[in-house]
Amino acid sequence: MLKLLKVFFVFLIVISANAQTDTSIVLDTFQFKLAEEVKIKLIVNSEPNVKIDFPSKNSFRPFEIINQSDIDTVLSDNRLTYIKNYSLIIFDSGTYYIPKQKLLINDKPFYTDSVKVVVNDVVVDTVEQSLYPIKTILTVKKNKHGWWKPLLISFFILSFITILIYFLRKIYLNLSSELNSLPPFESAIKALKNLENKQLNNQDSYKHYYSEITEIVRKYLYNEINIDALESTSNQLLKKLELLNDAGTLKLSKKTISSLKEVLTNADLVKFARALPEKNYALKDRFKIELFLKNTKNALPNFDDDKIKRDNKDLKLIRKRFLIKTLSFSLLIILITLGVGFSSMVYSYGLTETRDFILNNSTLKLKNKEWVSSFYGISQINIKSPDVLTRINTDNKLFQEFIFQDLSDSFFINLKMEHTKSEDDKEIDLNDKINQSIDFLKQNGATNIFQKQNNFSTSQGIEGITASGSFDIKLENDKVERKKYEIYFFTENNGFQQLIFVYELNDIYAPQIKDKIIENIKFKIKPNDKV
């Protein structure tokens, strides 16, 4: 019993607390003109000494606050009324809701009701007045949206060309050096002549001097006689020469081989034992190597004709190798670039869209381009489309027509509007309108037309009826193509609106374009519309 009494008292306290505080919102009008100031009041009735946090300026969106007052208080019967005034404004016509507002009273949330208001547009009688001709095209500033894309593409192209030129030049210089290099004997003699003026004043200079001498003779023997002299020790090199001499391949005297042995021995002492010979001995050793090269040249068998043939063959091989390396490297760079680009596109957009992008699919281009939004006709229908629809001149001012591309193109749009001066609802024969649309398709070459109809509603709350189907049409190359059509019918703003879409039957992008257009259709609300 005691527990029930406690629950009952808590219930009474809650009811009493809620009864002590209430919130409300008051407007001076529920209909006002575009860009006209509207005043509202937020009122809180509560007990004294409470903490109240009124809403922030962003809580009234889509309305903007242009002014707000301090909090006023009125005391009556031990209760306080807190009042805060706001001045709001909006720059778009239509029907809106001022959102319910959240107020914190002693850190406890309280909410007002949302309020429906109508923002009336400026009244313009476009039916009674004459329609003026279309104005001339005005020059506007270039759209810089996505300006970085061509710069990025240009950067990658220039980088690719720069890298390609660098490596091709490197290959060319390496192989050109092979083509323009001197024969082994002339190259070795020239290298020895360059040592004549070398300064010999310390152990390091002698070590470098003898290293170059031995390097020269080893390269000559490797290139001229095909002896593996570069990786051989001094003793191994001498034994190989003696074996060639004994076999009759070379005809070197023992004195010539002995002079080479003396130079190689002195070189080993300088390089490894840090010996320091006199300068005249070093010069004599250079002369001995020069004499050894000449004697070796003379000791070689006479194979001038064979050597010429071999040189010509080597020249052709070098040129062929240069061409193969150049083409292979260029092809590799191109394949890598294309592969990376293709893989990135497939990862981002999928294989099908990447393929159609490469093949320059026309409807994919329409889908990806920057769309424009425009109002058309007296009905003030707002359509967002890949490009502006073109007006068709008509004699009847109450009938207007706009098109985008031709019926034979990949994507076709036709907008027709009929208007009435009567404010009363006018019954429209839908079947007659569908037959007129079918006749329009027939007049433009459509045959074998199939048709069905359904009701539909857009995400904006606009309702209508749609008729759809398919037909055959003969193109300029006498090829017959099956196309799909969809016709949407609206009855807004004292008129009748008809929107026709025609596209290729198996096109996967055209329905996406059509759906995006339909979902973004808007009509301006007339000022005399009732809430």
BELWOGI-V587024 format. One record per residue. RES is the residue in three letters. BURIAL is I if it has 16 or more other C-alpha atoms within 10 Angstrom, else O. D_CENTER is the distance of its C-alpha to the mean C-alpha in Angstrom with 2 decimals. Layout:
BEGIN
[[RES/BURIAL/D_CENTER] [RES/BURIAL/D_CENTER]]
END
This chain:
BEGIN
[[MET/O/74.00] [LEU/O/72.90] [LYS/O/69.28] [LEU/O/69.31] [LEU/O/70.66] [LYS/O/67.90] [VAL/O/65.18] [PHE/O/66.96] [PHE/O/67.10] [VAL/O/63.39] [PHE/O/62.62] [LEU/O/64.78] [ILE/O/63.09] [VAL/O/59.60] [ILE/O/60.85] [SER/O/62.58] [ALA/O/59.51] [ASN/O/57.31] [ALA/O/60.07] [GLN/O/60.25] [THR/I/56.65] [ASP/O/54.78] [THR/I/51.81] [SER/I/51.11] [ILE/I/48.98] [VAL/O/50.66] [LEU/O/49.15] [ASP/O/51.09] [THR/O/49.58] [PHE/O/47.36] [GLN/I/46.38] [PHE/I/45.31] [LYS/I/43.52] [LEU/I/40.00] [ALA/I/39.66] [GLU/O/43.20] [GLU/O/44.18] [VAL/I/45.18] [LYS/I/47.31] [ILE/I/47.48] [LYS/I/49.64] [LEU/I/49.07] [ILE/I/52.52] [VAL/I/53.65] [ASN/I/57.26] [SER/I/58.27] [GLU/O/60.96] [PRO/O/61.29] [ASN/O/59.63] [VAL/O/56.34] [LYS/O/52.94] [ILE/I/50.41] [ASP/O/46.68] [PHE/O/45.39] [PRO/O/41.75] [SER/O/39.00] [LYS/O/37.51] [ASN/O/34.32] [SER/O/36.44] [PHE/I/37.17] [ARG/O/33.65] [PRO/I/32.84] [PHE/I/35.88] [GLU/I/36.00] [ILE/I/39.06] [ILE/O/40.66] [ASN/O/43.83] [GLN/O/45.57] [SER/O/49.15] [ASP/O/50.91] [ILE/O/52.46] [ASP/O/55.87] [THR/I/58.49] [VAL/O/61.55] [LEU/O/64.28] [SER/O/66.33] [ASP/O/68.53] [ASN/O/67.10] [ARG/I/63.54] [LEU/I/60.84] [THR/I/58.41] [TYR/I/55.20] [ILE/I/53.40] [LYS/I/50.09] [ASN/I/49.05] [TYR/I/45.51] [SER/I/44.41] [LEU/I/41.21] [ILE/I/39.23] [ILE/I/36.42] [PHE/O/34.83] [ASP/I/33.93] [SER/I/36.65] [GLY/I/37.15] [THR/I/38.69] [TYR/O/37.72] [TYR/O/39.10] [ILE/I/39.96] [PRO/I/38.97] [LYS/I/41.76] [GLN/I/42.28] [LYS/I/42.83] [LEU/I/45.74] [LEU/O/46.91] [ILE/I/50.71] [ASN/O/52.06] [ASP/O/48.63] [LYS/O/49.07] [PRO/O/46.52] [PHE/I/47.85] [TYR/O/45.93] [THR/I/46.72] [ASP/O/46.16] [SER/O/43.16] [VAL/O/44.21] [LYS/O/43.10] [VAL/I/43.01] [VAL/I/42.32] [VAL/I/40.69] [ASN/I/42.11] [ASP/I/40.39] [VAL/O/42.37] [VAL/O/44.63] [VAL/O/44.05] [ASP/O/46.19] [THR/O/44.00] [VAL/O/46.41] [GLU/O/49.58] [GLN/O/48.04] [SER/O/47.16] [LEU/O/43.52] [TYR/O/42.45] [PRO/O/40.60] [ILE/O/36.84] [LYS/O/36.07] [THR/O/34.66] [ILE/O/30.99] [LEU/O/30.35] [THR/O/28.07] [VAL/O/25.49] [LYS/O/23.24] [LYS/O/19.97] [ASN/O/17.09] [LYS/O/15.01] [HIS/O/12.36] [GLY/O/8.91] [TRP/O/11.19] [TRP/O/9.46] [LYS/O/6.71] [PRO/O/9.84] [LEU/O/11.53] [LEU/O/9.27] [ILE/O/9.50] [SER/O/13.14] [PHE/O/13.76] [PHE/O/12.97] [ILE/O/15.06] [LEU/O/17.81] [SER/O/17.94] [PHE/O/18.35] [ILE/O/21.04] [THR/O/22.77] [ILE/O/23.09] [LEU/I/24.30] [ILE/O/26.85] [TYR/O/28.06] [PHE/O/28.87] [LEU/I/30.34] [ARG/O/32.53] [LYS/O/33.62] [ILE/I/34.63] [TYR/I/36.41] [LEU/O/38.37] [ASN/O/39.46] [LEU/I/40.75] [SER/O/42.22] [SER/O/44.22] [GLU/O/45.64] [LEU/O/46.57] [ASN/O/48.14] [SER/O/49.91] [LEU/O/53.75] [PRO/O/56.00] [PRO/I/57.02] [PHE/I/60.47] [GLU/O/59.42] [SER/O/56.51] [ALA/I/58.92] [ILE/I/61.56] [LYS/O/59.02] [ALA/O/57.81] [LEU/I/61.48] [LYS/O/62.18] [ASN/O/59.37] [LEU/O/61.34] [GLU/O/64.46] [ASN/O/63.47] [LYS/O/62.03] [GLN/O/63.62] [LEU/O/65.45] [ASN/O/66.49] [ASN/O/65.47] [GLN/O/64.87] [ASP/O/61.05] [SER/O/61.44] [TYR/I/63.94] [LYS/I/61.64] [HIS/O/58.73] [TYR/I/61.19] [TYR/I/62.54] [SER/I/59.11] [GLU/I/58.03] [ILE/I/61.32] [THR/I/60.95] [GLU/O/57.27] [ILE/I/58.32] [VAL/I/61.06] [ARG/I/59.01] [LYS/I/56.12] [TYR/I/58.72] [LEU/I/60.40] [TYR/O/57.09] [ASN/O/55.85] [GLU/O/59.23] [ILE/I/61.13] [ASN/O/58.31] [ILE/I/59.97] [ASP/O/57.82] [ALA/I/58.86] [LEU/I/55.74] [GLU/O/56.06] [SER/O/59.88] [THR/O/62.35] [SER/I/65.06] [ASN/O/67.67] [GLN/O/65.39] [LEU/I/64.60] [LEU/I/68.31] [LYS/O/69.21] [LYS/O/66.64] [LEU/I/68.14] [GLU/I/71.65] [LEU/O/70.67] [LEU/O/69.24] [ASN/I/72.37] [ASP/O/74.67] [ALA/O/72.78] [GLY/O/73.31] [THR/O/69.63] [LEU/I/70.31] [LYS/I/73.61] [LEU/I/73.49] [SER/O/76.69] [LYS/O/77.40] [LYS/O/77.55] [THR/I/73.97] [ILE/I/72.68] [SER/O/74.88] [SER/I/73.44] [LEU/I/69.85] [LYS/I/71.07] [GLU/O/72.50] [VAL/I/69.26] [LEU/I/67.15] [THR/O/69.69] [ASN/I/69.58] [ALA/I/65.76] [ASP/I/65.79] [LEU/I/68.35] [VAL/I/66.28] [LYS/I/62.95] [PHE/O/64.25] [ALA/O/67.70] [ARG/O/66.73] [ALA/O/69.69] [LEU/I/70.12] [PRO/O/72.04] [GLU/O/73.50] [LYS/O/71.46] [ASN/O/73.77] [TYR/O/73.25] [ALA/I/69.49] [LEU/O/69.93] [LYS/O/72.35] [ASP/I/69.86] [ARG/I/67.23] [PHE/I/69.93] [LYS/I/70.82] [ILE/I/67.23] [GLU/I/67.11] [LEU/I/70.42] [PHE/I/69.17] [LEU/I/66.13] [LYS/O/68.45] [ASN/I/70.92] [THR/I/68.14] [LYS/I/66.80] [ASN/O/70.30] [ALA/I/70.91] [LEU/O/68.07] [PRO/O/69.11] [ASN/O/68.71] [PHE/O/65.59] [ASP/O/64.32] [ASP/O/63.59] [ASP/O/61.81] [LYS/O/59.85] [ILE/O/58.76] [LYS/O/57.58] [ARG/O/55.76] [ASP/O/54.11] [ASN/O/52.99] [LYS/O/51.65] [ASP/O/49.80] [LEU/O/48.37] [LYS/O/47.02] [LEU/O/45.57] [ILE/I/43.86] [ARG/O/42.33] [LYS/O/41.26] [ARG/O/39.77] [PHE/I/37.84] [LEU/O/36.44] [ILE/O/35.54] [LYS/O/33.89] [THR/I/31.89] [LEU/O/30.68] [SER/O/30.04] [PHE/I/28.02] [SER/I/25.93] [LEU/O/25.37] [LEU/O/24.51] [ILE/I/21.85] [ILE/O/20.32] [LEU/O/20.53] [ILE/O/19.04] [THR/O/15.99] [LEU/O/15.60] [GLY/O/16.41] [VAL/O/13.90] [GLY/O/11.02] [PHE/I/12.69] [SER/O/13.40] [SER/O/9.94] [MET/I/8.98] [VAL/O/12.44] [TYR/O/12.19] [SER/O/9.23] [TYR/O/10.46] [GLY/O/13.94] [LEU/O/15.99] [THR/O/17.05] [GLU/I/13.84] [THR/I/12.54] [ARG/O/15.96] [ASP/O/15.96] [PHE/O/12.70] [ILE/O/14.45] [LEU/O/17.64] [ASN/O/16.24] [ASN/O/17.56] [SER/O/18.73] [THR/I/18.57] [LEU/I/15.02] [LYS/O/14.18] [LEU/I/16.40] [LYS/I/14.88] [ASN/O/11.27] [LYS/O/12.64] [GLU/O/13.79] [TRP/O/17.16] [VAL/O/20.43] [SER/O/23.35] [SER/O/26.92] [PHE/I/30.54] [TYR/I/32.67] [GLY/I/36.45] [ILE/I/39.39] [SER/I/38.19] [GLN/I/35.31] [ILE/I/32.80] [ASN/I/29.27] [ILE/I/26.62] [LYS/I/22.85] [SER/I/21.64] [PRO/I/19.04] [ASP/O/21.51] [VAL/I/24.95] [LEU/I/27.88] [THR/O/30.59] [ARG/O/34.12] [ILE/O/36.99] [ASN/O/40.28] [THR/O/43.07] [ASP/O/46.73] [ASN/O/46.88] [LYS/I/45.41] [LEU/O/45.19] [PHE/I/42.98] [GLN/I/39.39] [GLU/I/36.81] [PHE/I/33.13] [ILE/I/31.00] [PHE/I/27.52] [GLN/O/27.60] [ASP/O/30.54] [LEU/I/31.93] [SER/I/31.23] [ASP/O/27.48] [SER/I/24.93] [PHE/I/24.82] [PHE/I/27.71] [ILE/I/28.61] [ASN/I/32.15] [LEU/I/33.31] [LYS/I/37.08] [MET/I/39.01] [GLU/I/42.77] [HIS/I/44.48] [THR/O/47.95] [LYS/O/49.98] [SER/O/51.75] [GLU/O/50.89] [ASP/O/52.29] [ASP/O/50.18] [LYS/O/50.34] [GLU/O/50.38] [ILE/O/47.95] [ASP/O/48.80] [LEU/O/45.56] [ASN/O/46.93] [ASP/O/47.74] [LYS/O/44.22] [ILE/I/42.77] [ASN/O/45.28] [GLN/O/44.26] [SER/I/40.60] [ILE/I/41.70] [ASP/O/43.84] [PHE/O/40.87] [LEU/I/38.96] [LYS/I/42.13] [GLN/O/42.63] [ASN/O/39.19] [GLY/O/40.02] [ALA/I/39.30] [THR/I/41.79] [ASN/O/42.50] [ILE/I/41.07] [PHE/O/40.82] [GLN/O/40.61] [LYS/O/40.60] [GLN/O/40.11] [ASN/O/39.17] [ASN/O/38.88] [PHE/O/35.57] [SER/O/34.32] [THR/O/30.94] [SER/O/29.50] [GLN/O/30.78] [GLY/O/34.30] [ILE/I/34.80] [GLU/I/37.03] [GLY/I/37.76] [ILE/I/38.62] [THR/I/36.51] [ALA/I/37.73] [SER/I/35.76] [GLY/I/36.48] [SER/I/35.83] [PHE/I/37.38] [ASP/I/37.60] [ILE/I/36.83] [LYS/O/37.66] [LEU/O/35.02] [GLU/O/35.90] [ASN/O/36.21] [ASP/O/38.77] [LYS/O/36.48] [VAL/O/36.95] [GLU/O/33.86] [ARG/I/33.98] [LYS/I/32.00] [LYS/I/31.71] [TYR/I/32.58] [GLU/I/32.54] [ILE/I/34.66] [TYR/I/34.56] [PHE/I/37.64] [PHE/I/38.01] [THR/I/41.08] [GLU/I/40.03] [ASN/I/41.63] [ASN/I/44.78] [GLY/I/43.02] [PHE/I/41.50] [GLN/I/37.84] [GLN/I/36.58] [LEU/I/32.98] [ILE/I/32.55] [PHE/I/29.45] [VAL/I/29.74] [TYR/I/27.28] [GLU/I/27.59] [LEU/I/29.30] [ASN/O/26.98] [ASP/I/23.64] [ILE/O/21.56] [TYR/I/19.08] [ALA/I/21.90] [PRO/I/23.54] [GLN/O/20.37] [ILE/I/20.24] [LYS/I/23.98] [ASP/O/24.00] [LYS/O/21.49] [ILE/I/23.74] [ILE/I/26.89] [GLU/I/25.86] [ASN/O/25.06] [ILE/I/28.33] [LYS/I/30.57] [PHE/I/34.03] [LYS/I/35.57] [ILE/I/38.66] [LYS/I/41.82] [PRO/I/43.95] [ASN/O/46.99] [ASP/O/45.29] [LYS/O/47.23] [VAL/O/45.89]]
END
